[in-house]
Amino acid sequence: MIQVRGWHGKLTPEFAKRMDAIAKPSAVTPDLIWMFDGTMGEFAEQWQGHFMALWDDEKSCYDLFITQFRSFSTR
């Protein structure tokens, strides 16, 4: 299971719907965090967009981040 999060916080409803189609939204923060059941390669294949993967030492796994902006450095 891979956690996918919005990089700039809560995503727009239209953008969040794209994630809802491929991953299970969090009950607590449905427009911010999703759980994807598969590999990073499978996520990339289904997402068909850019994303960033950061290693989490505590969990020994990657967290994936998506953004509705053109780059992750946009504020």
Phi, psi and omega in degrees: 000130181245134177272130178242130184232154171284127184290321182260027182091207184301135182272159176297153180304321180295318181290320179297326179297326176299318179289322180303330182288338184240349182215160181275121179290149176294141178292329184276316182230075188295338179257017182229322185229137176227156174247122181255126181265092180166191181267169177297323177297319178294322177297312180302319180296318181280325184287319179055039178207176181281150176205166180237137179246125177239134181284134176250107182299322183296320181265351184053048177202171177271145165254135179258143180234140177234160178215149177274355180268169182289337178216163181281346180270355178294141177239000000 
